[in-house]
Amino acid sequence: MTSIIDQPPAPRSQHLYYLDNLRVAMVLLVVIHHAAQAYGPADWWYVTGDQHAPVLATLSAVGGAFRMSLLFFVAAFLVPRAADHKGSWGFVRGRLTRLGIPFLVGSATIIPVLMYVYYREYRSYPPISFPRYYLDVFLGFGARPGDWTGPIWPDLQFGHLWFIQHLLAFSALYVLFHWLGGLLRRVRPTMTLARPATMPVRLTRMTGNRSLVIVTLTLAAVVFLVRIWYPLDQWVPLFGFIQAEPARLPQYTAFFTAGVIAYRRDWLARLPRSTGYTWLAIGAALTAVLFWTGSDTRFFAPGGASWASACWALTETFLCVGLSLGLLALFRDAFAGHNRLTRVVAASSYPIYIIHLPIVVALQFAFAHAGLPTLATFVAVATFGMAISVVTAVTIRRLPGLRTIL
């Protein structure tokens, strides 16, 4: 039987501009999320201070539940077409150029500079030069201080670039499964469908609400089981070099896989408006509940074998599926238009993601002593962060040689 990734896609005669618009919206939500990190969530961040607002912690929790999963879905939706057009090895070379080079350059420049600033501002060790910090502390060639405060040793991390690293790994897995599917068809040709157009309707029709509930419950169970050992915000080096958060890895993997299937089976065009808006209502209702309760710790826990952890895994997964499906339907129906500005910003969404973090952190330091209320500080950082990131990204893409990479 033909594998999912080898099924021919339904013909598409026009560019799906609503996916571009949705991707831009999600990237800007990433900027907003990182702007809130210094003022809401209790987890580690590059800037610390006395300004805190519980509502921003809830904002981060809601955004973290679906934003990156939806970005993985949109990215995966574009993978099969690129792989079919370029061939497997051409696709891999393109991914190594477009994902690998920015990842390596960003990991060697942006992240160590941010970590060095944190080292100078918040750690009580004697000041050292950046080159020495880079070798001894960031790369770990020096001796670990006995009173090291973390969060990890050495300081080597990839920051927000983990998303690019995951996309590269998922793309490689796609090519691997594509190759294995072709190998299986050659070894067992009788299992290959001679005419994909005759594929039974049950393999091509859009999944209904009942199936979506079953899939969501199954995914929530997997998420809960993983979080027994790996709670939220615990990052581990998979295979020694992939910076991953296991607590959310099931969602990312499921949504990337769903994006590939959605392209092959034309699910986005087949998604009924009623289904999309039903799930959008579910996601919106859960969002309202979270802001009303303030993510009460009696009912929500980041991990462990507890009812609170199971409740949060279930809530977060339904929130993820609900908002993702709902936004896909909403943008398809209401935000499919395009003009010169939206096309320019959409083309720059990738560099916006790459360069926004140092801009946001710099703004958080700049507003640290401005004397503004916490929410006003957050709004200022988020607004200026988005504006400066967009302008900078658009400018960078115009530099010679960078358009093909970014």
C-alpha positions as a Python dict, from the first residue, in 0.01 Angstrom:
ca = {
    (1, 'M'): (0, 0, 0),
    (2, 'T'): (126, 352, -78),
    (3, 'S'): (252, 528, 233),
    (4, 'I'): (104, 858, 347),
    (5, 'I'): (408, 1062, 250),
    (6, 'D'): (411, 913, -101),
    (7, 'Q'): (46, 982, -186),
    (8, 'P'): (10, 1242, -463),
    (9, 'P'): (-133, 1573, -345),
    (10, 'A'): (-453, 1721, -475),
    (11, 'P'): (-378, 1983, -743),
    (12, 'R'): (-334, 2340, -616),
    (13, 'S'): (-350, 2625, -860),
    (14, 'Q'): (-279, 2917, -627),
    (15, 'H'): (-54, 3015, -342),
    (16, 'L'): (-210, 2969, 2),
    (17, 'Y'): (-160, 3323, 130),
    (18, 'Y'): (-360, 3254, 444),
    (19, 'L'): (-86, 3016, 558),
    (20, 'D'): (168, 3295, 509),
    (21, 'N'): (-51, 3527, 716),
    (22, 'L'): (-98, 3262, 983),
    (23, 'R'): (276, 3197, 1002),
    (24, 'V'): (344, 3570, 1046),
    (25, 'A'): (84, 3586, 1324),
    (26, 'M'): (243, 3292, 1506),
    (27, 'V'): (594, 3438, 1475),
    (28, 'L'): (472, 3768, 1615),
    (29, 'L'): (312, 3572, 1900),
    (30, 'V'): (658, 3428, 1966),
    (31, 'V'): (789, 3785, 1999),
    (32, 'I'): (503, 3869, 2238),
    (33, 'H'): (571, 3552, 2436),
    (34, 'H'): (937, 3637, 2483),
    (35, 'A'): (844, 3994, 2574),
    (36, 'A'): (628, 3851, 2854),
    (37, 'Q'): (895, 3611, 2981),
    (38, 'A'): (1063, 3873, 3199),
    (39, 'Y'): (738, 3971, 3371),
    (40, 'G'): (518, 3665, 3407),
    (41, 'P'): (641, 3304, 3405),
    (42, 'A'): (859, 3175, 3687),
    (43, 'D'): (1098, 2987, 3458),
    (44, 'W'): (1450, 3106, 3375),
    (45, 'W'): (1498, 3406, 3147),
    (46, 'Y'): (1781, 3630, 3027),
    (47, 'V'): (1645, 3929, 3224),
    (48, 'T'): (1523, 3922, 3582),
    (49, 'G'): (1361, 4192, 3795),
    (50, 'D'): (1086, 4282, 4037),
    (51, 'Q'): (812, 4344, 3782),
    (52, 'H'): (564, 4055, 3767),
    (53, 'A'): (204, 4018, 3653),
    (54, 'P'): (20, 3685, 3694),
    (55, 'V'): (-187, 3752, 3381),
    (56, 'L'): (133, 3740, 3174),
    (57, 'A'): (213, 3397, 3317),
    (58, 'T'): (-128, 3281, 3194),
    (59, 'L'): (-64, 3447, 2858),
    (60, 'S'): (260, 3252, 2825),
    (61, 'A'): (90, 2927, 2924),
    (62, 'V'): (-185, 2970, 2665),
    (63, 'G'): (58, 3067, 2390),
    (64, 'G'): (295, 2787, 2479),
    (65, 'A'): (13, 2536, 2449),
    (66, 'F'): (-42, 2580, 2074),
    (67, 'R'): (184, 2837, 1908),
    (68, 'M'): (489, 2626, 1824),
    (69, 'S'): (280, 2319, 1741),
    (70, 'L'): (89, 2524, 1484),
    (71, 'L'): (417, 2656, 1341),
    (72, 'F'): (538, 2297, 1303),
    (73, 'F'): (214, 2211, 1123),
    (74, 'V'): (247, 2498, 877),
    (75, 'A'): (615, 2421, 816),
    (76, 'A'): (538, 2052, 759),
    (77, 'F'): (258, 2135, 515),
    (78, 'L'): (519, 2293, 287),
    (79, 'V'): (772, 2008, 312),
    (80, 'P'): (624, 1748, 70),
    (81, 'R'): (586, 1995, -215),
    (82, 'A'): (947, 2113, -177),
    (83, 'A'): (1076, 1755, -153),
    (84, 'D'): (873, 1645, -458),
    (85, 'H'): (999, 1942, -660),
    (86, 'K'): (1368, 1923, -566),
    (87, 'G'): (1407, 1551, -507),
    (88, 'S'): (1521, 1405, -176),
    (89, 'W'): (1886, 1508, -191),
    (90, 'G'): (1813, 1848, -337),
    (91, 'F'): (1563, 1901, -58),
    (92, 'V'): (1820, 1796, 204),
    (93, 'R'): (2081, 2034, 60),
    (94, 'G'): (1826, 2312, 64),
    (95, 'R'): (1733, 2241, 427),
    (96, 'L'): (2098, 2236, 530),
    (97, 'T'): (2145, 2575, 366),
    (98, 'R'): (1826, 2744, 484),
    (99, 'L'): (1809, 2586, 831),
    (100, 'G'): (2159, 2462, 907),
    (101, 'I'): (2355, 2778, 830),
    (102, 'P'): (2131, 3018, 1030),
    (103, 'F'): (2124, 2770, 1316),
    (104, 'L'): (2502, 2740, 1333),
    (105, 'V'): (2565, 3113, 1290),
    (106, 'G'): (2298, 3209, 1543),
    (107, 'S'): (2418, 2951, 1795),
    (108, 'A'): (2773, 3084, 1765),
    (109, 'T'): (2684, 3454, 1789),
    (110, 'I'): (2339, 3551, 1920),
    (111, 'I'): (2306, 3302, 2204),
    (112, 'P'): (2658, 3333, 2356),
    (113, 'V'): (2627, 3713, 2359),
    (114, 'L'): (2295, 3690, 2545),
    (115, 'M'): (2439, 3439, 2791),
    (116, 'Y'): (2747, 3654, 2844),
    (117, 'V'): (2526, 3953, 2934),
    (118, 'Y'): (2338, 3733, 3180),
    (119, 'Y'): (2670, 3615, 3325),
    (120, 'R'): (2788, 3973, 3377),
    (121, 'E'): (2459, 4106, 3514),
    (122, 'Y'): (2328, 3832, 3740),
    (123, 'R'): (2613, 3607, 3846),
    (124, 'S'): (2846, 3701, 4127),
    (125, 'Y'): (3166, 3580, 3962),
    (126, 'P'): (3454, 3815, 3878),
    (127, 'P'): (3412, 3987, 3540),
    (128, 'I'): (3584, 3815, 3249),
    (129, 'S'): (3625, 3901, 2883),
    (130, 'F'): (3384, 3768, 2624),
    (131, 'P'): (3647, 3545, 2453),
    (132, 'R'): (3734, 3385, 2786),
    (133, 'Y'): (3368, 3341, 2875),
    (134, 'Y'): (3302, 3187, 2534),
    (135, 'L'): (3572, 2923, 2575),
    (136, 'D'): (3565, 2854, 2949),
    (137, 'V'): (3197, 2895, 3040),
    (138, 'F'): (2984, 2879, 2726),
    (139, 'L'): (3174, 2591, 2567),
    (140, 'G'): (3280, 2448, 2904),
    (141, 'F'): (3656, 2418, 2850),
    (142, 'G'): (3720, 2579, 3188),
    (143, 'A'): (3661, 2429, 3532),
    (144, 'R'): (3307, 2439, 3660),
    (145, 'P'): (3276, 2676, 3962),
    (146, 'G'): (3181, 2499, 4280),
    (147, 'D'): (2893, 2740, 4341),
    (148, 'W'): (2764, 2736, 3985),
    (149, 'T'): (2407, 2869, 3967),
    (150, 'G'): (2307, 2721, 3632),
    (151, 'P'): (2064, 2672, 3474),
    (152, 'I'): (2301, 2422, 3305),
    (153, 'W'): (2673, 2361, 3273),
    (154, 'P'): (2826, 2462, 3047),
    (155, 'D'): (2623, 2764, 2938),
    (156, 'L'): (2604, 2616, 2588),
    (157, 'Q'): (2245, 2629, 2468),
    (158, 'F'): (2057, 2716, 2151),
    (159, 'G'): (1788, 2943, 2293),
    (160, 'H'): (1498, 3001, 2055),
    (161, 'L'): (1696, 2837, 1773),
    (162, 'W'): (1582, 2497, 1901),
    (163, 'F'): (1284, 2534, 1665),
    (164, 'I'): (1512, 2551, 1363),
    (165, 'Q'): (1707, 2251, 1490),
    (166, 'H'): (1385, 2052, 1529),
    (167, 'L'): (1269, 2147, 1179),
    (168, 'L'): (1598, 2022, 1040),
    (169, 'A'): (1563, 1693, 1229),
    (170, 'F'): (1198, 1647, 1126),
    (171, 'S'): (1284, 1721, 763),
    (172, 'A'): (1557, 1458, 773),
    (173, 'L'): (1311, 1207, 917),
    (174, 'Y'): (1064, 1290, 640),
    (175, 'V'): (1327, 1214, 375),
    (176, 'L'): (1419, 891, 557),
    (177, 'F'): (1059, 766, 567),
    (178, 'H'): (1008, 874, 207),
    (179, 'W'): (1309, 664, 106),
    (180, 'L'): (1192, 368, 316),
    (181, 'G'): (849, 390, 155),
    (182, 'G'): (1003, 377, -189),
    (183, 'L'): (1223, 86, -89),
    (184, 'L'): (924, -104, 47),
    (185, 'R'): (733, -56, -278),
    (186, 'R'): (1026, -193, -479),
    (187, 'V'): (1062, -495, -251),
    (188, 'R'): (689, -565, -232),
    (189, 'P'): (541, -419, -550),
    (190, 'T'): (211, -599, -502),
    (191, 'M'): (136, -370, -209),
    (192, 'T'): (158, -56, -423),
    (193, 'L'): (-163, 94, -544),
    (194, 'A'): (-158, 112, -921),
    (195, 'R'): (-393, 409, -941),
    (196, 'P'): (-386, 644, -638),
    (197, 'A'): (-694, 817, -774),
    (198, 'T'): (-897, 508, -684),
    (199, 'M'): (-799, 531, -319),
    (200, 'P'): (-1099, 460, -93),
    (201, 'V'): (-1277, 767, 38),
    (202, 'R'): (-1205, 665, 394),
    (203, 'L'): (-834, 738, 333),
    (204, 'T'): (-887, 1083, 187),
    (205, 'R'): (-1181, 1239, 367),
    (206, 'M'): (-1127, 1494, 639),
    (207, 'T'): (-1127, 1357, 994),
    (208, 'G'): (-1457, 1424, 1174),
    (209, 'N'): (-1517, 1562, 1522),
    (210, 'R'): (-1543, 1218, 1680),
    (211, 'S'): (-1209, 1109, 1538),
    (212, 'L'): (-1053, 1441, 1637),
    (213, 'V'): (-1166, 1390, 1997),
    (214, 'I'): (-1018, 1039, 2002),
    (215, 'V'): (-689, 1162, 1854),
    (216, 'T'): (-674, 1450, 2102),
    (217, 'L'): (-743, 1223, 2400),
    (218, 'T'): (-474, 981, 2280),
    (219, 'L'): (-223, 1262, 2237),
    (220, 'A'): (-311, 1398, 2583),
    (221, 'A'): (-245, 1053, 2736),
    (222, 'V'): (97, 1037, 2568),
    (223, 'V'): (177, 1390, 2686),
    (224, 'F'): (81, 1300, 3044),
    (225, 'L'): (295, 985, 3042),
    (226, 'V'): (599, 1175, 2912),
    (227, 'R'): (556, 1447, 3173),
    (228, 'I'): (569, 1197, 3456),
    (229, 'W'): (944, 1191, 3397),
    (230, 'Y'): (998, 1515, 3203),
    (231, 'P'): (791, 1810, 3330),
    (232, 'L'): (746, 2131, 3138),
    (233, 'D'): (1055, 2353, 3098),
    (234, 'Q'): (1293, 2063, 3149),
    (235, 'W'): (1526, 2051, 2849),
    (236, 'V'): (1745, 1755, 2763),
    (237, 'P'): (2010, 1691, 2494),
    (238, 'L'): (1859, 1423, 2268),
    (239, 'F'): (2137, 1217, 2111),
    (240, 'G'): (2380, 1453, 2278),
    (241, 'F'): (2317, 1758, 2058),
    (242, 'I'): (1943, 1816, 1995),
    (243, 'Q'): (1808, 2059, 2254),
    (244, 'A'): (1458, 1929, 2325),
    (245, 'E'): (1175, 1975, 2574),
    (246, 'P'): (1030, 1622, 2600),
    (247, 'A'): (713, 1750, 2766),
    (248, 'R'): (600, 1906, 2439),
    (249, 'L'): (778, 1681, 2192),
    (250, 'P'): (471, 1454, 2139),
    (251, 'Q'): (266, 1756, 2030),
    (252, 'Y'): (537, 1886, 1799),
    (253, 'T'): (585, 1544, 1641),
    (254, 'A'): (210, 1490, 1600),
    (255, 'F'): (154, 1830, 1442),
    (256, 'F'): (447, 1798, 1202),
    (257, 'T'): (315, 1458, 1094),
    (258, 'A'): (-35, 1603, 1061),
    (259, 'G'): (100, 1882, 842),
    (260, 'V'): (252, 1631, 599),
    (261, 'I'): (-71, 1429, 587),
    (262, 'A'): (-276, 1746, 545),
    (263, 'Y'): (-82, 1833, 231),
    (264, 'R'): (-101, 1484, 83),
    (265, 'R'): (-475, 1451, 151),
    (266, 'D'): (-567, 1817, 96),
    (267, 'W'): (-716, 1840, 444),
    (268, 'L'): (-702, 2219, 469),
    (269, 'A'): (-931, 2263, 170),
    (270, 'R'): (-1156, 1981, 299),
    (271, 'L'): (-1176, 2112, 656),
    (272, 'P'): (-1546, 2198, 711),
    (273, 'R'): (-1605, 2547, 841),
    (274, 'S'): (-1834, 2408, 1113),
    (275, 'T'): (-1561, 2173, 1236),
    (276, 'G'): (-1298, 2442, 1243),
    (277, 'Y'): (-1516, 2691, 1426),
    (278, 'T'): (-1637, 2429, 1673),
    (279, 'W'): (-1280, 2359, 1774),
    (280, 'L'): (-1200, 2729, 1777),
    (281, 'A'): (-1483, 2772, 2027),
    (282, 'I'): (-1337, 2491, 2239),
    (283, 'G'): (-996, 2656, 2236),
    (284, 'A'): (-1141, 3000, 2313),
    (285, 'A'): (-1349, 2862, 2600),
    (286, 'L'): (-1048, 2689, 2755),
    (287, 'T'): (-847, 3009, 2714),
    (288, 'A'): (-1115, 3205, 2898),
    (289, 'V'): (-1117, 2948, 3179),
    (290, 'L'): (-740, 2971, 3216),
    (291, 'F'): (-745, 3351, 3239),
    (292, 'W'): (-1033, 3332, 3485),
    (293, 'T'): (-868, 3076, 3713),
    (294, 'G'): (-515, 3209, 3665),
    (295, 'S'): (-389, 2853, 3602),
    (296, 'D'): (-468, 2754, 3961),
    (297, 'T'): (-192, 2519, 4079),
    (298, 'R'): (-451, 2302, 4252),
    (299, 'F'): (-568, 2185, 3911),
    (300, 'F'): (-266, 2239, 3687),
    (301, 'A'): (85, 2103, 3730),
    (302, 'P'): (379, 2100, 3485),
    (303, 'G'): (444, 1730, 3534),
    (304, 'G'): (454, 1429, 3762),
    (305, 'A'): (215, 1142, 3828),
    (306, 'S'): (-70, 1349, 3971),
    (307, 'W'): (-427, 1445, 3885),
    (308, 'A'): (-315, 1805, 3846),
    (309, 'S'): (-58, 1700, 3585),
    (310, 'A'): (-314, 1487, 3401),
    (311, 'C'): (-561, 1776, 3408),
    (312, 'W'): (-309, 2016, 3258),
    (313, 'A'): (-199, 1767, 2992),
    (314, 'L'): (-563, 1717, 2891),
    (315, 'T'): (-644, 2089, 2900),
    (316, 'E'): (-332, 2193, 2712),
    (317, 'T'): (-378, 1931, 2440),
    (318, 'F'): (-743, 2024, 2375),
    (319, 'L'): (-637, 2389, 2378),
    (320, 'C'): (-362, 2311, 2128),
    (321, 'V'): (-585, 2117, 1888),
    (322, 'G'): (-878, 2356, 1931),
    (323, 'L'): (-693, 2680, 1864),
    (324, 'S'): (-480, 2529, 1588),
    (325, 'L'): (-773, 2385, 1392),
    (326, 'G'): (-982, 2692, 1459),
    (327, 'L'): (-716, 2938, 1346),
    (328, 'L'): (-649, 2737, 1032),
    (329, 'A'): (-1018, 2761, 942),
    (330, 'L'): (-1044, 3127, 1046),
    (331, 'F'): (-741, 3240, 846),
    (332, 'R'): (-853, 3035, 546),
    (333, 'D'): (-1195, 3202, 550),
    (334, 'A'): (-1118, 3555, 670),
    (335, 'F'): (-748, 3632, 623),
    (336, 'A'): (-663, 3492, 282),
    (337, 'G'): (-601, 3832, 123),
    (338, 'H'): (-258, 3963, 37),
    (339, 'N'): (-89, 4284, -73),
    (340, 'R'): (264, 4408, -112),
    (341, 'L'): (310, 4468, 261),
    (342, 'T'): (181, 4128, 372),
    (343, 'R'): (395, 3954, 109),
    (344, 'V'): (709, 4137, 225),
    (345, 'V'): (644, 4062, 591),
    (346, 'A'): (557, 3698, 515),
    (347, 'A'): (881, 3656, 321),
    (348, 'S'): (1066, 3795, 626),
    (349, 'S'): (892, 3582, 891),
    (350, 'Y'): (1188, 3344, 915),
    (351, 'P'): (1451, 3615, 981),
    (352, 'I'): (1205, 3784, 1220),
    (353, 'Y'): (1209, 3466, 1426),
    (354, 'I'): (1588, 3441, 1416),
    (355, 'I'): (1678, 3798, 1514),
    (356, 'H'): (1393, 3898, 1745),
    (357, 'L'): (1534, 3758, 2070),
    (358, 'P'): (1833, 3993, 2121),
    (359, 'I'): (1606, 4284, 2026),
    (360, 'V'): (1347, 4188, 2289),
    (361, 'V'): (1609, 4128, 2558),
    (362, 'A'): (1775, 4464, 2483),
    (363, 'L'): (1438, 4636, 2517),
    (364, 'Q'): (1371, 4458, 2847),
    (365, 'F'): (1701, 4593, 2981),
    (366, 'A'): (1622, 4939, 2840),
    (367, 'F'): (1281, 4956, 3012),
    (368, 'A'): (1402, 4797, 3338),
    (369, 'H'): (1436, 5135, 3514),
    (370, 'A'): (1174, 5333, 3323),
    (371, 'G'): (935, 5328, 3617),
    (372, 'L'): (639, 5209, 3412),
    (373, 'P'): (373, 4971, 3547),
    (374, 'T'): (442, 4607, 3466),
    (375, 'L'): (177, 4569, 3197),
    (376, 'A'): (278, 4899, 3037),
    (377, 'T'): (639, 4781, 3029),
    (378, 'F'): (533, 4456, 2866),
    (379, 'V'): (322, 4636, 2604),
    (380, 'A'): (611, 4869, 2523),
    (381, 'V'): (862, 4586, 2490),
    (382, 'A'): (624, 4375, 2280),
    (383, 'T'): (524, 4662, 2051),
    (384, 'F'): (873, 4795, 1991),
    (385, 'G'): (1007, 4440, 1971),
    (386, 'M'): (769, 4346, 1690),
    (387, 'A'): (823, 4670, 1499),
    (388, 'I'): (1203, 4667, 1520),
    (389, 'S'): (1222, 4294, 1441),
    (390, 'V'): (1008, 4333, 1128),
    (391, 'V'): (1202, 4634, 997),
    (392, 'T'): (1536, 4470, 1072),
    (393, 'A'): (1437, 4140, 912),
    (394, 'V'): (1309, 4306, 595),
    (395, 'T'): (1633, 4505, 571),
    (396, 'I'): (1853, 4201, 628),
    (397, 'R'): (1683, 4003, 351),
    (398, 'R'): (1781, 4276, 103),
    (399, 'L'): (2152, 4227, 170),
    (400, 'P'): (2340, 4047, -108),
    (401, 'G'): (2351, 3669, -66),
    (402, 'L'): (2112, 3651, 230),
    (403, 'R'): (1783, 3622, 41),
    (404, 'T'): (1858, 3261, -60),
    (405, 'I'): (1930, 3168, 302),
    (406, 'L'): (1669, 3376, 484),
}
